Amino acid sequence: MAARGKKLLKIKRAQTFKHKKVGIRTEDQVQIMTGNESGKIGKILRIDIPKQRVVIEGANMRFKHVKKSQQNPQGGRIESEATMALSNVLLYCEKCERGRRHRAGTDGDKKTRICSKCETNLG
């Protein structure tokens, strides 16, 4: 039984966050705050809410080596964006010219996102 328990401990399961709220959407401008790409500003292409990952245009580029095939007769390397943790990005405020936290606010009847520092509407 002990050997089986150790084996189960070695199995790595992906951590998922089913009900976590996400404050950003696709097409938003964000600034990367940590890692090799820190300081870069880009547009969000895709969000994976259960895994809390985002894909940002032009950031975190990775190479994929492909064999020759009918679709790709030359073969070689394809460069594409990889995912990064959602916690590493902040919504970009154009007035502050940097990534900022945001809060909910109202613009008439609509709920909007407001910069917590300068109170500008972030969309």
N, CA, C and O of each residue as an XYZ file, in Angstrom:
492
protein
N       0.816     -1.202      0.000
C       0.000      0.000      0.000
C       0.857      1.262      0.000
O       0.499      2.271     -0.608
N       1.993      1.188      0.692
C       2.859      2.362      0.760
C       3.438      2.711     -0.607
O       3.558      3.885     -0.955
N       3.797      1.688     -1.379
C       4.349      1.931     -2.712
C       3.312      2.591     -3.609
O       3.640      3.470     -4.406
N       2.077      2.172     -3.477
C       1.010      2.762     -4.291
C       0.766      4.222     -3.897
O       0.496      5.067     -4.750
N       0.865      4.505     -2.603
C       0.688      5.872     -2.133
C       1.753      6.801     -2.686
O       1.458      7.937     -3.059
N       3.007      6.318     -2.742
C       4.085      7.126     -3.310
C       3.855      7.379     -4.789
O       4.127      8.463     -5.304
N       3.342      6.344     -5.467
C       3.083      6.488     -6.897
C       2.002      7.535     -7.144
O       2.092      8.324     -8.086
N       0.992      7.535     -6.299
C      -0.070      8.519     -6.445
C       0.426      9.930     -6.180
O      -0.046     10.887     -6.793
N       1.387     10.057     -5.256
C       1.943     11.381     -4.976
C       2.723     11.931     -6.162
O       2.803     13.145     -6.354
N       3.301     11.024     -6.961
C       4.101     11.454     -8.100
C       3.248     11.927     -9.267
O       3.729     12.656    -10.135
N       1.978     11.513     -9.293
C       1.111     11.925    -10.394
C       0.826     13.417    -10.262
O       0.345     13.890     -9.232
N       1.135     14.139    -11.327
C       0.941     15.588    -11.299
C      -0.379     15.925    -11.962
O      -0.626     15.564    -13.113
N      -1.207     16.608    -11.232
C      -2.496     17.008    -11.783
C      -2.490     18.517    -12.022
O      -1.921     19.280    -11.241
N      -3.131     18.931    -13.113
C      -3.206     20.359    -13.418
C      -4.142     21.030    -12.426
O      -5.230     20.528    -12.145
N      -3.713     22.160    -11.905
C      -4.532     22.895    -10.957
C      -5.557     23.713    -11.734
O      -5.205     24.424    -12.675
N      -6.812     23.614    -11.343
C      -7.861     24.353    -12.037
C      -8.589     25.253    -11.059
O      -8.730     24.929     -9.880
N      -9.046     26.381    -11.559
C      -9.800     27.353    -10.792
C     -11.125     27.535    -11.507
O     -11.217     28.311    -12.458
N     -12.148     26.829    -11.060
C     -13.402     26.811    -11.809
C     -14.212     28.094    -11.659
O     -14.807     28.565    -12.628
N     -14.240     28.658    -10.471
C     -15.145     29.773    -10.232
C     -14.434     31.091     -9.972
O     -15.032     32.027     -9.443
N     -13.164     31.168    -10.340
C     -12.412     32.395    -10.109
C     -12.827     33.453    -11.132
O     -12.902     33.164    -12.327
N     -13.094     34.666    -10.672
C     -13.476     35.750    -11.577
C     -12.231     36.299    -12.266
O     -11.164     36.406    -11.662
N     -12.389     36.641    -13.532
C     -11.297     37.189    -14.319
C     -11.672     38.621    -14.677
O     -12.738     38.860    -15.244
N     -10.801     39.577    -14.349
C     -11.116     40.978    -14.569
C     -10.747     41.497    -15.942
O     -10.999     42.663    -16.244
N     -10.151     40.655    -16.790
C      -9.766     41.107    -18.122
C     -10.442     40.257    -19.177
O     -10.897     39.147    -18.899
N     -10.507     40.786    -20.393
C     -11.170     40.106    -21.507
C     -10.229     40.085    -22.705
O      -9.186     40.739    -22.703
N     -10.612     39.323    -23.726
C      -9.818     39.326    -24.948
C      -9.895     40.711    -25.577
O     -10.861     41.446    -25.368
N      -8.881     41.056    -26.341
C      -8.732     42.365    -26.999
C      -8.355     43.489    -26.025
O      -8.232     44.635    -26.459
N      -8.168     43.214    -24.741
C      -7.731     44.239    -23.789
C      -6.235     44.481    -23.926
O      -5.480     43.565    -24.254
N      -5.810     45.704    -23.677
C      -4.392     46.040    -23.613
C      -3.926     45.743    -22.193
O      -4.525     46.224    -21.231
N      -2.868     44.957    -22.055
C      -2.326     44.632    -20.740
C      -0.818     44.869    -20.734
O      -0.174     44.903    -21.782
N      -0.277     45.031    -19.541
C       1.169     45.144    -19.373
C       1.642     43.942    -18.576
O       1.030     43.567    -17.576
N       2.743     43.338    -19.028
C       3.318     42.191    -18.341
C       4.183     42.733    -17.205
O       5.042     43.587    -17.422
N       3.951     42.234    -16.003
C       4.600     42.793    -14.825
C       5.815     41.994    -14.351
O       6.688     42.559    -13.692
N       5.898     40.692    -14.666
C       7.001     39.875    -14.158
C       7.571     38.999    -15.260
O       6.953     38.823    -16.310
N       8.744     38.457    -15.016
C       9.361     37.509    -15.937
C      10.247     38.186    -16.965
O      10.553     39.373    -16.858
N      10.660     37.407    -17.974
C      11.547     37.914    -19.018
C      10.896     39.004    -19.851
O      11.588     39.870    -20.388
N       9.595     38.973    -19.963
C       8.854     39.910    -20.809
C       8.326     41.115    -20.032
O       7.487     41.849    -20.554
N       8.787     41.337    -18.813
C       8.204     42.396    -17.983
C       8.372     43.756    -18.649
O       9.416     44.066    -19.222
N       7.315     44.558    -18.556
C       7.306     45.882    -19.162
C       6.655     45.920    -20.527
O       6.261     46.995    -20.979
N       6.526     44.786    -21.205
C       5.916     44.771    -22.537
C       4.414     44.993    -22.437
O       3.769     44.585    -21.471
N       3.874     45.651    -23.459
C       2.437     45.909    -23.545
C       1.919     45.176    -24.760
O       2.523     45.242    -25.830
N       0.805     44.476    -24.608
C       0.244     43.737    -25.721
C      -1.234     43.501    -25.553
O      -1.822     43.784    -24.509
N      -1.824     42.969    -26.619
C      -3.254     42.694    -26.653
C      -3.484     41.221    -26.315
O      -2.731     40.353    -26.757
N      -4.518     40.944    -25.537
C      -4.836     39.562    -25.165
C      -5.521     38.878    -26.332
O      -6.525     39.367    -26.850
N      -4.966     37.735    -26.746
C      -5.547     36.956    -27.837
C      -6.494     35.877    -27.324
O      -7.537     35.621    -27.924
N      -6.124     35.245    -26.206
C      -6.903     34.120    -25.697
C      -6.768     34.041    -24.182
O      -5.712     34.352    -23.633
N      -7.846     33.623    -23.502
C      -7.826     33.428    -22.058
C      -8.311     32.019    -21.753
O      -9.341     31.591    -22.274
N      -7.571     31.290    -20.907
C      -7.982     29.973    -20.435
C      -8.342     30.130    -18.960
O      -7.466     30.089    -18.097
N      -9.631     30.308    -18.672
C     -10.080     30.620    -17.319
C      -9.829     29.474    -16.337
O      -9.344     29.741    -15.237
N     -10.131     28.206    -16.671
C      -9.882     27.147    -15.685
C      -8.416     27.010    -15.286
O      -8.126     26.685    -14.135
N      -7.498     27.246    -16.198
C      -6.073     27.131    -15.882
C      -5.440     28.464    -15.513
O      -4.260     28.507    -15.163
N      -6.212     29.568    -15.585
C      -5.719     30.908    -15.265
C      -4.497     31.274    -16.106
O      -3.479     31.706    -15.565
N      -4.594     31.102    -17.443
C      -3.506     31.391    -18.368
C      -4.018     32.349    -19.445
O      -5.203     32.333    -19.780
N      -3.127     33.180    -19.985
C      -3.459     34.089    -21.077
C      -2.399     34.002    -22.164
O      -1.250     33.644    -21.904
N      -2.808     34.338    -23.402
C      -1.883     34.445    -24.528
C      -1.891     35.897    -24.953
O      -2.947     36.462    -25.238
N      -0.705     36.508    -24.995
C      -0.577     37.927    -25.337
C       0.167     38.052    -26.652
O       1.173     37.381    -26.883
N      -0.347     38.927    -27.510
C       0.210     39.116    -28.850
C       1.660     39.597    -28.776
O       1.947     40.626    -28.164
N       2.570     38.847    -29.402
C       3.965     39.238    -29.496
C       4.790     39.025    -28.246
O       5.935     39.475    -28.189
N       4.247     38.353    -27.238
C       4.985     38.132    -25.993
C       5.118     36.640    -25.718
O       4.271     35.848    -26.131
N       6.181     36.261    -25.019
C       6.431     34.874    -24.623
C       6.493     33.952    -25.843
O       5.832     32.914    -25.884
N       7.296     34.346    -26.834
C       7.395     33.594    -28.092
C       8.197     32.310    -27.888
O       9.215     32.296    -27.197
N       7.709     31.229    -28.511
C       8.353     29.920    -28.450
C       8.455     29.342    -29.856
O       7.639     29.665    -30.720
N       9.456     28.485    -30.092
C       9.623     27.806    -31.371
C       9.056     26.404    -31.298
O       9.217     25.706    -30.297
N       8.384     25.992    -32.381
C       7.930     24.614    -32.527
C       8.600     24.057    -33.769
O       8.447     24.608    -34.859
N       9.340     22.972    -33.615
C      10.042     22.359    -34.732
C       9.093     21.402    -35.434
O       8.506     20.522    -34.804
N       8.945     21.581    -36.758
C       8.000     20.758    -37.525
C       8.722     20.007    -38.633
O       9.672     20.506    -39.237
N       8.236     18.776    -38.883
C       8.783     17.969    -39.963
C       8.243     18.453    -41.298
O       7.279     19.217    -41.344
N       8.859     18.013    -42.372
C       8.339     18.311    -43.703
C       7.016     17.566    -43.885
O       6.883     16.409    -43.487
N       6.048     18.241    -44.486
C       4.755     17.632    -44.763
C       4.136     18.344    -45.965
O       4.732     19.273    -46.510
N       2.955     17.916    -46.376
C       2.304     18.570    -47.511
C       1.892     19.999    -47.162
O       1.978     20.896    -48.002
N       1.443     20.211    -45.918
C       1.060     21.566    -45.506
C       2.279     22.459    -45.336
O       2.218     23.663    -45.581
N       3.389     21.856    -44.912
C       4.616     22.604    -44.673
C       5.771     21.884    -45.383
O       6.538     21.173    -44.733
N       5.910     22.059    -46.726
C       6.901     21.294    -47.476
C       8.349     21.635    -47.108
O       9.246     20.822    -47.334
N       8.584     22.798    -46.558
C       9.937     23.212    -46.199
C      10.377     22.624    -44.857
O      11.559     22.347    -44.653
N       9.408     22.434    -43.934
C       9.770     22.033    -42.577
C      10.321     23.233    -41.836
O      10.130     24.366    -42.278
N      10.990     23.019    -40.739
C      11.657     24.110    -40.035
C      11.031     24.432    -38.696
O      10.514     23.553    -38.006
N      11.086     25.729    -38.333
C      10.605     26.170    -37.031
C       9.467     27.162    -37.202
O       9.529     28.055    -38.048
N       8.429     26.998    -36.394
C       7.304     27.932    -36.386
C       7.334     28.650    -35.039
O       7.392     28.015    -33.986
N       7.296     29.970    -35.087
C       7.323     30.757    -33.854
C       5.897     31.154    -33.496
O       5.160     31.657    -34.343
N       5.503     30.928    -32.227
C       4.155     31.287    -31.795
C       4.188     31.723    -30.336
O       5.162     31.491    -29.620
N       3.102     32.359    -29.916
C       3.000     32.838    -28.539
C       2.622     31.682    -27.622
O       1.761     30.870    -27.961
N       3.260     31.610    -26.472
C       2.921     30.614    -25.457
C       2.093     31.292    -24.367
O       2.047     32.519    -24.280
N       1.442     30.480    -23.542
C       0.617     31.047    -22.479
C       1.496     31.527    -21.331
O       2.641     31.102    -21.178
N       0.933     32.420    -20.533
C       1.589     32.857    -19.307
C       0.519     33.005    -18.234
O      -0.672     33.059    -18.539
N       0.942     33.069    -17.002
C       0.007     33.133    -15.884
C      -0.768     34.443    -15.900
O      -0.212     35.506    -16.174
N      -2.034     34.352    -15.607
C      -2.912     35.516    -15.582
C      -2.490     36.510    -14.506
O      -2.704     37.714    -14.650
N      -1.891     36.007    -13.429
C      -1.474     36.879    -12.327
C      -0.289     37.761    -12.696
O       0.031     38.696    -11.963
N       0.369     37.479    -13.822
C       1.543     38.254    -14.222
C       1.201     39.462    -15.082
O       2.107     40.186    -15.494
N      -0.067     39.704    -15.365
C      -0.444     40.828    -16.216
C      -1.430     41.737    -15.492
O      -2.207     41.294    -14.646
N      -1.377     43.021    -15.846
C      -2.324     44.006    -15.328
C      -2.911     44.790    -16.490
O      -2.248     44.999    -17.506
N      -4.151     45.221    -16.336
C      -4.832     46.017    -17.343
C      -4.087     47.345    -17.521
O      -3.727     47.992    -16.538
N      -3.856     47.750    -18.780
C      -3.042     48.925    -19.084
C      -3.896     50.186    -19.050
O      -4.933     50.257    -19.710
N      -3.460     51.183    -18.278
C      -4.122     52.489    -18.209
C      -3.326     53.469    -19.061
O      -2.141     53.687    -18.808
N      -3.962     54.059    -20.064
C      -3.256     54.961    -20.974
C      -2.941     56.300    -20.328
O      -1.964     56.945    -20.708
N      -3.733     56.731    -19.371
C      -3.454     57.993    -18.686
C      -2.242     57.851    -17.758
O      -1.376     58.726    -17.728
N      -2.185     56.759    -17.010
C      -1.043     56.496    -16.116
C       0.174     55.985    -16.891
O       1.299     56.063    -16.397
N      -0.044     55.463    -18.102
C       0.987     54.882    -18.966
C       1.672     53.688    -18.306
O       2.889     53.532    -18.409
N       0.889     52.844    -17.626
C       1.403     51.615    -17.043
C       0.250     50.698    -16.650
O      -0.912     51.104    -16.663
N       0.581     49.466    -16.303
C      -0.430     48.515    -15.854
C      -0.920     48.894    -14.468
O      -0.123     49.218    -13.587
N      -2.224     48.853    -14.278
C      -2.819     49.233    -12.998
C      -3.895     48.242    -12.588
O      -4.478     47.556    -13.428
N      -4.149     48.176    -11.295
C      -5.309     47.454    -10.807
C      -6.547     48.249    -11.194
O      -6.483     49.453    -11.446
N      -7.671     47.551    -11.236
C      -8.899     48.242    -11.591
C     -10.003     47.839    -10.630
O      -9.891     46.851     -9.905
N     -11.072     48.626    -10.642
C     -12.230     48.329     -9.820
C     -13.483     48.567    -10.646
O     -13.430     49.159    -11.724
N     -14.582     48.108    -10.140
C     -15.852     48.275    -10.848
C     -16.404     49.663    -10.566
O     -16.295     50.180     -9.454
N     -16.993     50.246    -11.583
C     -17.640     51.533    -11.451
C     -18.831     51.581    -12.384
O     -19.070     50.635    -13.135
N     -19.584     52.673    -12.346
C     -20.740     52.799    -13.233
C     -20.575     54.006    -14.131
O     -20.069     55.051    -13.723
N     -21.017     53.834    -15.366
C     -21.032     54.914    -16.341
C     -22.477     55.011    -16.823
O     -22.843     54.428    -17.843
N     -23.295     55.756    -16.075
C     -24.724     55.774    -16.359
C     -25.349     54.481    -15.857
O     -25.357     54.217    -14.655
N     -25.871     53.677    -16.776
C     -26.482     52.396    -16.406
C     -25.504     51.243    -16.497
O     -25.735     50.186    -15.910
N     -24.411     51.433    -17.227
C     -23.467     50.339    -17.482
C     -22.424     50.217    -16.384
O     -22.008     51.209    -15.786
N     -21.998     48.948    -16.125
C     -20.858     48.709    -15.249
C     -19.589     48.795    -16.089
O     -19.525     48.219    -17.174
N     -18.587     49.504    -15.601
C     -17.331     49.632    -16.330
C     -16.169     49.352    -15.388
O     -16.341     49.249    -14.174
N     -14.984     49.230    -15.972
C     -13.764     49.049    -15.194
C     -13.056     50.390    -15.092
O     -12.860     51.076    -16.094
N     -12.676     50.757    -13.878
C     -12.081     52.063    -13.616
C     -10.694     51.846    -13.003
O     -10.513     50.992    -12.135
N      -9.717     52.635    -13.472
C      -8.366     52.599    -12.913
C      -8.434     52.998    -11.442
O      -9.046     54.010    -11.100
N      -7.811     52.214    -10.578
C      -7.890     52.473     -9.149
C      -7.074     53.701     -8.743
O      -7.306     54.259     -7.670
N      -6.133     54.129     -9.570
C      -5.274     55.257     -9.226
C      -5.827     56.587     -9.745
O      -6.010     57.534     -8.980
N      -6.095     56.647    -11.078
C      -6.482     57.940    -11.670
C      -7.971     58.016    -12.011
O      -8.438     59.039    -12.510
N      -8.720     56.937    -11.746
C     -10.176     56.895    -11.949
C     -10.585     57.081    -13.405
O     -11.679     57.580    -13.671
N      -9.733     56.691    -14.356
C     -10.058     56.731    -15.776
C     -10.837     55.485    -16.152
O     -10.610     54.409    -15.597
N     -11.757     55.632    -17.099
C     -12.537     54.494    -17.593
C     -11.635     53.637    -18.461
O     -11.059     54.132    -19.430
N     -11.499     52.327    -18.122
C     -10.645     51.416    -18.866
C     -11.415     50.575    -19.872
O     -10.826     49.720    -20.534
N     -12.702     50.794    -20.001
C     -13.475     50.066    -21.021
C     -14.272     48.937    -20.507
O     -14.954     48.262    -21.278
